[in-house]
Amino acid sequence: MLFSVVVGAEHASPVLLLHGGGLSHRQWTPQLQGLPHLRLIAPDLPEHGRSREAGPFTLDGAARQVLAVLDQHAPGERVAVVGSSLGGAVALQLLRLAPERFTRLLVTGSAAGLSPLAGRLMLSSISVLRWFQEERLVRQALRQFHIPETYQDVVREDLRLALNSATQRHLTQALMALRLPMGMDVPVLALVGARETFLARRAAQVIAQSFPRGRFAVVPHVGHVWNLEVPELFGQTLNAWLQDGPLPWESRLDSGKQTRGL
């Protein structure tokens, strides 16, 4: 069984939080501490955090183990899912396996799959990890993802566990195996930070376009792990999404430039 943290209002509808690659449930620390009106379920995915022995990571295996977590902590209940980066890929696989279990899906910074060519290039580059100092790679990730100092120690500890060739190979193979569920009548919000790459933005658009009730939006001024970068904004976004309200920046910015419904 995956290690999981469950916090919040006992009688609220459950919200499943799926962390990004190389991280753990601790990615959601500000949300787990700051949204007591919600019932939040945050597992460590296989080969991550305190679920390292539950690996190796595969997309289908991770989704099935997450379903077992829901059977334990939210039996018979329908669940809203939030997936960050790799967690978004797991969330999309959950929809393929058990669409009846989920009320809505929010993914941010998530891939829409990985082509065979891109996958082979990434796999071939993994072998060079051993030539780089671990701490140097971690510092680079902290800068790239704009991780605030408050959370840097937590992210550093998690990343160190994942910066090995076996884990990175498993994560790359999982993204190569991702196939988007098509045409499911589930509300899907695909977000991307304005500071993320063009490829990340395009992936979010592709995910949104795969669902009749899919929507794509750009979060202004943020990067990849923005739930740590701007926790208050992420909490506001999560609350608005759960209540079918306008996203927090829509009242402040020109929605025609910053968000697009698909």
WOQUIVEN-V63246 format. One record per residue. N is the residue number from 1. RES is the residue in three letters. OMEGA is omega as a letter, one per 20 degrees, with the letter a starting at -180 (NA if undefined). D_CENTER is the distance of its C-alpha to the mean C-alpha in whole Angstrom. Layout:
BEGIN
n=N res=RES omega=OMEGA d_center=D_CENTER
n=N res=RES omega=OMEGA d_center=D_CENTER
END
This chain:
BEGIN
n=1 res=MET omega=r d_center=20
n=2 res=LEU omega=r d_center=17
n=3 res=PHE omega=a d_center=17
n=4 res=SER omega=r d_center=15
n=5 res=VAL omega=r d_center=16
n=6 res=VAL omega=a d_center=17
n=7 res=VAL omega=r d_center=19
n=8 res=GLY omega=a d_center=20
n=9 res=ALA omega=a d_center=22
n=10 res=GLU omega=a d_center=24
n=11 res=HIS omega=r d_center=25
n=12 res=ALA omega=r d_center=22
n=13 res=SER omega=a d_center=20
n=14 res=PRO omega=r d_center=17
n=15 res=VAL omega=a d_center=13
n=16 res=LEU omega=r d_center=10
n=17 res=LEU omega=a d_center=8
n=18 res=LEU omega=a d_center=5
n=19 res=HIS omega=a d_center=5
n=20 res=GLY omega=a d_center=5
n=21 res=GLY omega=r d_center=8
n=22 res=GLY omega=a d_center=11
n=23 res=LEU omega=a d_center=10
n=24 res=SER omega=r d_center=11
n=25 res=HIS omega=a d_center=11
n=26 res=ARG omega=r d_center=13
n=27 res=GLN omega=a d_center=10
n=28 res=TRP omega=a d_center=10
n=29 res=THR omega=a d_center=14
n=30 res=PRO omega=r d_center=15
n=31 res=GLN omega=r d_center=14
n=32 res=LEU omega=a d_center=15
n=33 res=GLN omega=a d_center=18
n=34 res=GLY omega=a d_center=19
n=35 res=LEU omega=a d_center=18
n=36 res=PRO omega=a d_center=21
n=37 res=HIS omega=r d_center=21
n=38 res=LEU omega=r d_center=18
n=39 res=ARG omega=a d_center=18
n=40 res=LEU omega=r d_center=14
n=41 res=ILE omega=a d_center=13
n=42 res=ALA omega=r d_center=11
n=43 res=PRO omega=r d_center=12
n=44 res=ASP omega=a d_center=12
n=45 res=LEU omega=a d_center=11
n=46 res=PRO omega=r d_center=14
n=47 res=GLU omega=r d_center=15
n=48 res=HIS omega=r d_center=13
n=49 res=GLY omega=a d_center=15
n=50 res=ARG omega=r d_center=17
n=51 res=SER omega=a d_center=17
n=52 res=ARG omega=a d_center=18
n=53 res=GLU omega=r d_center=21
n=54 res=ALA omega=a d_center=19
n=55 res=GLY omega=j d_center=18
n=56 res=PRO omega=a d_center=19
n=57 res=PHE omega=r d_center=15
n=58 res=THR omega=a d_center=15
n=59 res=LEU omega=a d_center=13
n=60 res=ASP omega=r d_center=16
n=61 res=GLY omega=r d_center=16
n=62 res=ALA omega=a d_center=13
n=63 res=ALA omega=a d_center=13
n=64 res=ARG omega=r d_center=16
n=65 res=GLN omega=r d_center=16
n=66 res=VAL omega=r d_center=13
n=67 res=LEU omega=r d_center=16
n=68 res=ALA omega=r d_center=19
n=69 res=VAL omega=r d_center=17
n=70 res=LEU omega=r d_center=17
n=71 res=ASP omega=r d_center=21
n=72 res=GLN omega=a d_center=21
n=73 res=HIS omega=r d_center=20
n=74 res=ALA omega=a d_center=20
n=75 res=PRO omega=r d_center=23
n=76 res=GLY omega=a d_center=23
n=77 res=GLU omega=r d_center=21
n=78 res=ARG omega=a d_center=19
n=79 res=VAL omega=r d_center=15
n=80 res=ALA omega=a d_center=13
n=81 res=VAL omega=r d_center=9
n=82 res=VAL omega=a d_center=6
n=83 res=GLY omega=r d_center=3
n=84 res=SER omega=r d_center=1
n=85 res=SER omega=r d_center=4
n=86 res=LEU omega=r d_center=5
n=87 res=GLY omega=r d_center=3
n=88 res=GLY omega=r d_center=4
n=89 res=ALA omega=r d_center=7
n=90 res=VAL omega=r d_center=8
n=91 res=ALA omega=r d_center=8
n=92 res=LEU omega=r d_center=10
n=93 res=GLN omega=r d_center=12
n=94 res=LEU omega=r d_center=13
n=95 res=LEU omega=r d_center=14
n=96 res=ARG omega=a d_center=17
n=97 res=LEU omega=a d_center=18
n=98 res=ALA omega=a d_center=18
n=99 res=PRO omega=a d_center=18
n=100 res=GLU omega=a d_center=20
n=101 res=ARG omega=a d_center=18
n=102 res=PHE omega=a d_center=16
n=103 res=THR omega=a d_center=17
n=104 res=ARG omega=a d_center=14
n=105 res=LEU omega=r d_center=11
n=106 res=LEU omega=r d_center=9
n=107 res=VAL omega=r d_center=6
n=108 res=THR omega=a d_center=6
n=109 res=GLY omega=a d_center=7
n=110 res=SER omega=r d_center=6
n=111 res=ALA omega=r d_center=10
n=112 res=ALA omega=a d_center=12
n=113 res=GLY omega=a d_center=14
n=114 res=LEU omega=a d_center=16
n=115 res=SER omega=r d_center=20
n=116 res=PRO omega=a d_center=22
n=117 res=LEU omega=r d_center=24
n=118 res=ALA omega=r d_center=21
n=119 res=GLY omega=r d_center=20
n=120 res=ARG omega=r d_center=23
n=121 res=LEU omega=r d_center=23
n=122 res=MET omega=r d_center=20
n=123 res=LEU omega=a d_center=22
n=124 res=SER omega=a d_center=25
n=125 res=SER omega=a d_center=24
n=126 res=ILE omega=a d_center=22
n=127 res=SER omega=a d_center=26
n=128 res=VAL omega=a d_center=26
n=129 res=LEU omega=a d_center=24
n=130 res=ARG omega=a d_center=27
n=131 res=TRP omega=a d_center=29
n=132 res=PHE omega=r d_center=26
n=133 res=GLN omega=a d_center=27
n=134 res=GLU omega=a d_center=24
n=135 res=GLU omega=r d_center=24
n=136 res=ARG omega=r d_center=24
n=137 res=LEU omega=r d_center=21
n=138 res=VAL omega=r d_center=19
n=139 res=ARG omega=r d_center=21
n=140 res=GLN omega=r d_center=20
n=141 res=ALA omega=r d_center=16
n=142 res=LEU omega=r d_center=17
n=143 res=ARG omega=a d_center=19
n=144 res=GLN omega=a d_center=17
n=145 res=PHE omega=r d_center=14
n=146 res=HIS omega=a d_center=16
n=147 res=ILE omega=r d_center=16
n=148 res=PRO omega=a d_center=18
n=149 res=GLU omega=a d_center=21
n=150 res=THR omega=a d_center=20
n=151 res=TYR omega=a d_center=17
n=152 res=GLN omega=a d_center=18
n=153 res=ASP omega=r d_center=20
n=154 res=VAL omega=a d_center=17
n=155 res=VAL omega=r d_center=15
n=156 res=ARG omega=a d_center=18
n=157 res=GLU omega=a d_center=18
n=158 res=ASP omega=a d_center=15
n=159 res=LEU omega=a d_center=15
n=160 res=ARG omega=r d_center=19
n=161 res=LEU omega=a d_center=18
n=162 res=ALA omega=a d_center=16
n=163 res=LEU omega=r d_center=18
n=164 res=ASN omega=a d_center=21
n=165 res=SER omega=a d_center=21
n=166 res=ALA omega=a d_center=21
n=167 res=THR omega=a d_center=17
n=168 res=GLN omega=r d_center=17
n=169 res=ARG omega=r d_center=19
n=170 res=HIS omega=a d_center=17
n=171 res=LEU omega=r d_center=13
n=172 res=THR omega=r d_center=15
n=173 res=GLN omega=r d_center=17
n=174 res=ALA omega=r d_center=14
n=175 res=LEU omega=r d_center=13
n=176 res=MET omega=a d_center=17
n=177 res=ALA omega=a d_center=17
n=178 res=LEU omega=r d_center=14
n=179 res=ARG omega=a d_center=16
n=180 res=LEU omega=r d_center=15
n=181 res=PRO omega=a d_center=17
n=182 res=MET omega=r d_center=19
n=183 res=GLY omega=a d_center=21
n=184 res=MET omega=a d_center=20
n=185 res=ASP omega=r d_center=21
n=186 res=VAL omega=r d_center=18
n=187 res=PRO omega=a d_center=16
n=188 res=VAL omega=r d_center=13
n=189 res=LEU omega=r d_center=12
n=190 res=ALA omega=a d_center=11
n=191 res=LEU omega=r d_center=10
n=192 res=VAL omega=r d_center=11
n=193 res=GLY omega=a d_center=13
n=194 res=ALA omega=r d_center=16
n=195 res=ARG omega=r d_center=17
n=196 res=GLU omega=a d_center=14
n=197 res=THR omega=r d_center=16
n=198 res=PHE omega=a d_center=18
n=199 res=LEU omega=r d_center=16
n=200 res=ALA omega=r d_center=13
n=201 res=ARG omega=r d_center=15
n=202 res=ARG omega=r d_center=16
n=203 res=ALA omega=r d_center=13
n=204 res=ALA omega=r d_center=12
n=205 res=GLN omega=a d_center=16
n=206 res=VAL omega=r d_center=16
n=207 res=ILE omega=a d_center=13
n=208 res=ALA omega=a d_center=15
n=209 res=GLN omega=a d_center=18
n=210 res=SER omega=a d_center=18
n=211 res=PHE omega=r d_center=18
n=212 res=PRO omega=a d_center=21
n=213 res=ARG omega=r d_center=19
n=214 res=GLY omega=r d_center=17
n=215 res=ARG omega=r d_center=16
n=216 res=PHE omega=r d_center=15
n=217 res=ALA omega=r d_center=15
n=218 res=VAL omega=r d_center=16
n=219 res=VAL omega=a d_center=15
n=220 res=PRO omega=r d_center=18
n=221 res=HIS omega=a d_center=19
n=222 res=VAL omega=r d_center=15
n=223 res=GLY omega=a d_center=13
n=224 res=HIS omega=a d_center=10
n=225 res=VAL omega=a d_center=9
n=226 res=TRP omega=r d_center=11
n=227 res=ASN omega=r d_center=10
n=228 res=LEU omega=a d_center=12
n=229 res=GLU omega=a d_center=15
n=230 res=VAL omega=a d_center=16
n=231 res=PRO omega=a d_center=15
n=232 res=GLU omega=r d_center=17
n=233 res=LEU omega=r d_center=16
n=234 res=PHE omega=r d_center=13
n=235 res=GLY omega=r d_center=15
n=236 res=GLN omega=r d_center=17
n=237 res=THR omega=r d_center=15
n=238 res=LEU omega=r d_center=13
n=239 res=ASN omega=a d_center=17
n=240 res=ALA omega=a d_center=18
n=241 res=TRP omega=a d_center=15
n=242 res=LEU omega=a d_center=17
n=243 res=GLN omega=a d_center=20
n=244 res=ASP omega=r d_center=20
n=245 res=GLY omega=r d_center=21
n=246 res=PRO omega=r d_center=21
n=247 res=LEU omega=a d_center=18
n=248 res=PRO omega=a d_center=20
n=249 res=TRP omega=a d_center=21
n=250 res=GLU omega=r d_center=22
n=251 res=SER omega=a d_center=25
n=252 res=ARG omega=a d_center=26
n=253 res=LEU omega=r d_center=25
n=254 res=ASP omega=a d_center=26
n=255 res=SER omega=r d_center=24
n=256 res=GLY omega=r d_center=26
n=257 res=LYS omega=a d_center=24
n=258 res=GLN omega=r d_center=21
n=259 res=THR omega=r d_center=20
n=260 res=ARG omega=r d_center=21
n=261 res=GLY omega=a d_center=21
n=262 res=LEU omega=NA d_center=21
END
